[in-house]
């Protein structure tokens, strides 16, 4: 089915449209200085294609949340959620094919990059059965795929750049069509920009940006001056989804508007300078007034007060009986078993589950369980692997072998180790995902690759497609089983 989205008019007044199916396959890059009309162009594209394809918008300034009033997009305020929550939302978005706007307004640059990376990775790692076509619009893409280092931490920059590269380079097979907009091509990573086959170039003034834009449009360098002369809302378009030769487009009108707008001149207030001076330099009004003291009786001498306190007997406090160590260990194991059996606990953060653990322990008579957060994470990982006793006592050999792994990876490692020691079939990717606290099978496969790189696992897949895992340091091997 061919669906064409009308973007505007050319210089002759003829309608210029974009082939939506071709756009999904070939991606789009929009460039223009601030005030050139990039956001207006993206809004036109989103409005005209609403209802035809799922739309996901990463919005640094919160300007596109107004699409929800007219077209039903769900607005997600990233500042109100954790990175883990945002990644989980992305998985649900792909499953339910909902059109959303992820607003990053209120976050600092580093927070925006972390959140965008988690969100894009969640979209990218969705199960294969949820690879529906979707437009993924990223405004101000140079923030998330910078050409060079900046003021943010290097690991944050790398994670964000990797997520953007996945979107533009490998997203097509997963149904993700990147639509990225940037103020300056020179600030955008070249490997991200190079993956787009459709271009809409707006007004820009710097020579380096004009030269890159002219190269992408197939224009000669002397023709690049035309890009400087473009009016607001006018773009030069090229690509298989819009035109085989560069064509000038004036973008059409939109039905929604951003929460922010370009500044407009308004008349200054008319008032005598003396009035302004009195208003601006007036003393600050107190924000708090001390309460009026109530009438009091004669003060009590300090000697009598000390004598009264000495005679006072404290209210008896009910003593908490000590629980024998063996019984306390059994209660802790039961509490951990209950947490693991709760389906919602799989996707909760360790800190939240630790608070739940402390409350449950008090309910069973353990006021001070002998586990800090780190110890709790280790015991929880073991419990998710089906090991409900003390792993330090029963699985010391396995834990010693896994010393190089982070605590959150102990669950999948111990699940495989338990199957290998008992001669059981190799756990499936789904079972490993549950112990790792994720629904992404792609993330599980990367986890196995990481553990194998630490020389803790040796994975074999036979001709029937069944997987077995050996732990060479322990000499244990699982039985072959299906990977799914």
PEKAZI-V375005 format. One record per residue. RES is the residue in one small letter. PSI is psi in whole degrees, -180 to 180 (* if undefined). BURIAL is + if it has 24 or more other C-alpha atoms within 12 Angstrom, else -. D_LAST is the distance of its C-alpha to the last C-alpha in Angstrom with 2 decimals. Layout:
RES|PSI|BURIAL|D_LAST + RES|PSI|BURIAL|D_LAST
//
This chain:
x|129|-|33.45 + x|124|-|35.72 + x|123|-|36.45 + x|134|+|39.18 + x|118|+|39.88 + x|122|+|43.55 + x|-28|+|44.03 + x|-154|+|47.83 + x|150|+|50.88 + x|-175|+|52.03 + x|-23|-|55.56 + x|2|-|56.89 + x|2|-|55.52 + x|146|-|52.88 + x|139|-|49.49 + x|123|+|46.66 + x|167|+|43.17 + x|132|+|39.64 + x|112|+|37.09 + x|-41|+|34.09 + x|-41|+|31.57 + x|-37|+|32.96 + x|-40|+|32.80 + x|-30|+|29.07 + x|-22|+|28.65 + x|-7|+|31.31 + x|168|+|31.56 + x|140|+|34.87 + x|128|+|37.03 + x|131|+|40.01 + x|143|+|42.73 + x|146|+|46.01 + x|165|+|48.17 + x|130|-|48.37 + x|2|-|50.24 + x|-15|+|49.41 + x|21|+|47.37 + x|-50|+|43.73 + x|-36|+|42.63 + x|-42|+|44.72 + x|-46|+|42.97 + x|-40|+|39.46 + x|-40|+|40.65 + x|-45|+|42.06 + x|-44|+|38.79 + x|-42|+|36.82 + x|-44|+|39.43 + x|-26|+|39.77 + x|0|+|36.04 + x|136|+|35.32 + x|-14|-|33.93 + x|-27|+|32.77 + x|151|+|29.71 + x|141|+|27.82 + x|132|+|29.65 + x|122|+|28.71 + x|127|+|31.70 + x|112|+|31.95 + x|101|+|35.56 + x|-29|+|37.40 + x|-2|+|40.58 + x|23|+|39.45 + x|-24|+|41.38 + x|2|+|38.82 + x|-19|+|38.25 + x|-12|+|41.12 + x|-26|+|38.87 + x|-33|+|37.66 + x|-33|-|41.16 + x|-34|-|41.36 + x|2|+|37.86 + x|15|-|35.77 + x|141|+|33.75 + x|124|+|32.39 + x|128|+|33.97 + x|116|+|32.12 + x|106|+|34.54 + x|-30|+|32.60 + x|-14|+|35.40 + x|1|-|34.63 + x|163|-|31.01 + x|167|+|29.16 + x|-40|+|26.87 + x|-41|+|23.89 + x|-43|+|25.00 + x|-42|+|25.43 + x|-39|+|21.91 + x|-38|+|20.65 + x|-41|+|23.13 + x|-40|+|21.81 + x|-43|+|18.32 + x|-35|+|20.20 + x|-44|+|22.51 + x|-38|+|19.94 + x|-43|+|18.51 + x|0|-|22.07 + x|42|+|23.66 + x|143|+|26.54 + x|127|+|29.23 + x|160|+|30.06 + x|116|+|32.47 + x|104|+|31.54 + x|121|+|35.02 + x|10|+|35.48 + x|138|+|39.16 + x|-8|-|40.47 + x|148|+|38.24 + x|169|-|39.65 + x|-44|+|38.50 + x|-40|+|36.16 + x|-38|+|34.67 + x|-42|+|34.19 + x|-42|+|32.37 + x|-46|+|30.03 + x|-44|+|29.30 + x|-40|+|28.82 + x|-45|+|26.42 + x|-40|+|24.24 + x|-48|+|24.41 + x|-38|+|23.67 + x|-37|+|20.69 + x|-41|+|19.34 + x|-43|+|19.97 + x|-35|+|18.46 + x|9|+|15.16 + x|150|+|14.53 + x|153|+|11.31 + x|-35|-|11.88 + x|-8|-|13.04 + x|19|+|15.77 + x|63|+|17.22 + x|154|+|20.59 + x|139|+|23.78 + x|140|+|25.64 + x|125|+|28.74 + x|104|+|28.41 + x|124|+|32.04 + x|108|+|32.98 + x|150|+|36.68 + x|53|+|38.50 + x|-23|+|35.71 + x|-20|+|37.89 + x|-33|+|37.23 + x|-18|+|33.47 + x|66|+|33.69 + x|148|+|37.04 + x|-25|+|38.56 + x|179|-|39.74 + x|156|-|39.70 + x|-146|-|41.30 + x|-8|-|42.12 + x|163|-|38.54 + x|148|-|36.73 + x|-38|-|35.23 + x|-33|-|31.72 + x|-43|+|31.83 + x|-43|+|33.12 + x|-42|+|30.43 + x|-43|+|27.59 + x|-44|+|29.21 + x|-40|+|29.97 + x|-41|+|26.45 + x|-41|+|25.10 + x|-38|+|27.84 + x|-42|+|27.22 + x|-43|+|23.55 + x|-48|+|24.83 + x|-31|+|27.47 + x|-40|+|25.95 + x|0|+|22.27 + x|-25|+|22.26 + x|-43|+|23.37 + x|-20|-|20.12 + x|8|+|18.59 + x|4|+|21.65 + x|118|+|23.53 + x|111|+|27.17 + x|131|+|29.13 + x|105|+|32.73 + x|142|+|34.46 + x|140|+|38.09 + x|150|+|40.22 + x|-33|+|43.86 + x|122|+|44.15 + x|-32|+|42.33 + x|-24|+|43.69 + x|-7|+|41.75 + x|134|+|38.39 + x|133|+|36.17 + x|-36|+|36.76 + x|-20|-|33.18 + x|-47|+|32.25 + x|-34|+|35.33 + x|-17|+|35.05 + x|-12|+|31.83 + x|141|+|33.71 + x|-10|+|35.47 + x|140|+|37.53 + x|139|+|40.24 + x|107|+|42.64 + x|121|+|45.22 + x|-169|+|47.65 + x|133|+|50.71 + x|154|+|50.63 + x|-27|+|53.54 + x|139|-|52.49 + x|-41|-|53.08 + x|-39|-|49.79 + x|-38|+|47.79 + x|-40|+|50.01 + x|-44|+|49.57 + x|-40|+|45.76 + x|-42|+|45.83 + x|-39|+|48.27 + x|-43|-|46.12 + x|-32|+|43.06 + x|-4|+|45.30 + x|26|+|46.85 + x|155|+|50.26 + x|157|-|52.97 + x|-36|-|53.78 + x|-19|-|57.14 + x|-7|-|55.42 + x|-23|+|53.37 + x|-26|-|56.33 + x|-29|+|55.44 + x|-33|+|52.40 + x|-27|+|54.81 + x|1|-|56.88 + x|142|+|54.16 + x|166|-|54.94 + x|131|+|52.71 + x|2|+|50.09 + x|136|+|50.64 + x|152|+|47.95 + x|125|+|47.72 + x|144|+|44.67 + x|141|+|43.04 + x|161|+|39.80 + x|-23|+|38.25 + x|-13|+|37.50 + x|-50|+|41.14 + x|145|+|43.70 + x|-14|-|44.10 + x|150|-|47.14 + x|132|+|47.80 + x|139|+|49.08 + x|133|+|50.60 + x|135|+|49.23 + x|116|+|50.69 + x|138|+|47.83 + x|180|+|48.50 + x|161|-|48.97 + x|161|+|46.32 + x|-22|-|46.35 + x|169|+|44.97 + x|159|+|46.21 + x|158|-|45.03 + x|-29|-|46.04 + x|159|-|47.92 + x|167|-|50.38 + x|143|-|52.69 + x|139|-|55.79 + x|146|-|58.88 + x|132|-|62.48 + x|149|-|64.09 + x|139|-|67.75 + x|150|-|68.56 + x|143|-|70.16 + x|112|-|73.95 + x|149|-|75.57 + x|147|-|78.37 + x|-33|-|77.36 + x|-40|-|79.04 + x|-41|-|76.77 + x|-41|-|73.67 + x|-46|-|75.04 + x|-37|-|75.68 + x|-44|-|72.22 + x|-34|-|70.30 + x|12|-|72.39 + x|143|-|72.78 + x|148|-|72.06 + x|140|-|68.68 + x|139|-|68.63 + x|134|-|67.56 + x|-10|-|64.08 + x|136|-|64.93 + x|131|-|68.16 + x|143|-|68.89 + x|149|-|69.50 + x|123|-|73.13 + x|139|-|73.92 + x|157|-|74.99 + x|132|-|78.24 + x|157|-|77.82 + x|178|-|80.03 + x|139|-|81.72 + x|148|-|79.33 + x|128|-|78.73 + x|146|-|80.17 + x|-32|-|77.61 + x|-42|-|79.28 + x|-37|-|78.84 + x|-41|-|75.21 + x|-40|-|74.42 + x|-40|-|76.22 + x|-40|-|74.23 + x|-36|-|70.93 + x|-34|-|72.05 + x|-19|-|72.97 + x|139|-|69.70 + x|132|-|67.24 + x|151|-|63.52 + x|132|-|61.53 + x|138|-|59.83 + x|130|-|56.12 + x|121|-|54.07 + x|139|-|52.73 + x|117|-|49.08 + x|143|-|49.01 + x|139|-|47.27 + x|131|-|44.20 + x|149|-|43.87 + x|-42|-|41.20 + x|-42|-|39.27 + x|-38|-|39.32 + x|-40|+|38.33 + x|-38|+|35.30 + x|-41|-|34.28 + x|-41|+|34.77 + x|-42|+|32.71 + x|-40|+|29.84 + x|-40|+|30.17 + x|-44|+|30.25 + x|-38|+|27.09 + x|-42|+|25.36 + x|-40|-|26.56 + x|-44|+|25.34 + x|-37|+|21.77 + x|-16|-|21.80 + x|115|-|22.92 + x|-32|-|20.00 + x|-21|-|22.03 + x|-19|+|22.36 + x|-36|+|18.86 + x|12|+|20.16 + x|151|+|23.75 + x|153|+|25.39 + x|-37|+|26.48 + x|-39|-|30.13 + x|-43|-|29.81 + x|-32|+|28.03 + x|-40|+|30.79 + x|-41|-|33.45 + x|-40|+|31.76 + x|-45|+|31.69 + x|-41|+|35.42 + x|-45|-|36.34 + x|-38|+|34.51 + x|-42|+|36.24 + x|-35|-|39.61 + x|-26|-|38.95 + x|14|-|38.56 + x|16|-|41.63 + x|98|+|40.36 + x|-35|-|42.34 + x|82|-|41.35 + x|140|+|37.98 + x|51|-|38.00 + x|124|+|34.97 + x|-176|-|35.20 + x|-42|-|32.42 + x|-45|-|31.11 + x|-36|-|31.22 + x|-42|+|29.53 + x|-40|+|26.55 + x|-46|+|26.22 + x|-37|+|26.57 + x|-42|+|24.14 + x|-41|+|21.44 + x|-41|+|22.25 + x|-38|+|22.26 + x|-24|+|18.78 + x|4|+|17.75 + x|13|+|19.76 + x|102|+|22.89 + x|-6|+|25.71 + x|-167|+|28.65 + x|109|+|30.21 + x|-28|+|27.75 + x|-26|-|30.76 + x|-45|-|32.35 + x|-23|-|29.59 + x|33|+|27.21 + x|-38|-|29.83 + x|-43|-|28.81 + x|-41|+|25.18 + x|-36|+|26.47 + x|-38|-|29.02 + x|-32|+|26.47 + x|17|+|24.49 + x|-26|-|27.74 + x|-8|-|26.87 + x|148|+|23.93 + x|159|-|24.62 + x|-35|+|24.63 + x|-11|+|21.69 + x|-4|+|19.43 + x|-34|+|20.65 + x|-57|+|18.19 + x|-39|+|15.03 + x|-47|+|17.41 + x|-31|+|18.91 + x|-44|+|15.73 + x|-41|+|14.90 + x|-40|+|18.66 + x|-44|+|18.99 + x|-38|+|16.40 + x|-42|+|18.15 + x|-35|+|21.59 + x|3|-|21.10 + x|31|-|19.38 + x|165|-|16.25 + x|151|+|12.75 + x|132|+|10.88 + x|146|+|9.23 + x|168|+|5.54 + x|-36|+|5.49 + x|-43|+|6.58 + x|-40|+|9.12 + x|-37|+|10.27 + x|-40|+|10.82 + x|-38|+|12.97 + x|-22|+|15.01 + x|-7|+|15.56 + x|39|+|16.80 + x|162|+|14.77 + x|2|+|12.58 + x|115|+|11.84 + x|-30|+|8.56 + x|-38|+|11.13 + x|-35|+|13.29 + x|-41|+|10.99 + x|-38|+|10.73 + x|-34|-|14.49 + x|-46|+|14.98 + x|-39|+|13.69 + x|-40|-|15.96 + x|-45|-|18.74 + x|-37|+|18.62 + x|-34|-|18.65 + x|-22|-|21.63 + x|6|-|23.41 + x|29|-|23.17 + x|-28|+|21.51 + x|148|+|18.31 + x|115|+|18.16 + x|135|+|14.78 + x|138|+|14.77 + x|120|-|12.57 + x|-180|-|14.44 + x|-21|-|15.45 + x|1|-|13.10 + x|14|-|10.11 + x|143|-|9.55 + x|141|+|9.88 + x|149|+|12.81 + x|132|+|14.60 + x|139|+|18.38 + x|97|+|20.59 + x|-34|-|23.72 + x|-24|-|26.16 + x|-17|+|25.54 + x|26|-|24.91 + x|146|+|21.88 + x|135|+|18.82 + x|164|+|15.74 + x|151|+|15.01 + x|145|+|12.42 + x|169|+|9.13 + x|146|-|5.85 + x|-28|+|3.83 + x|*|-|0.00
//
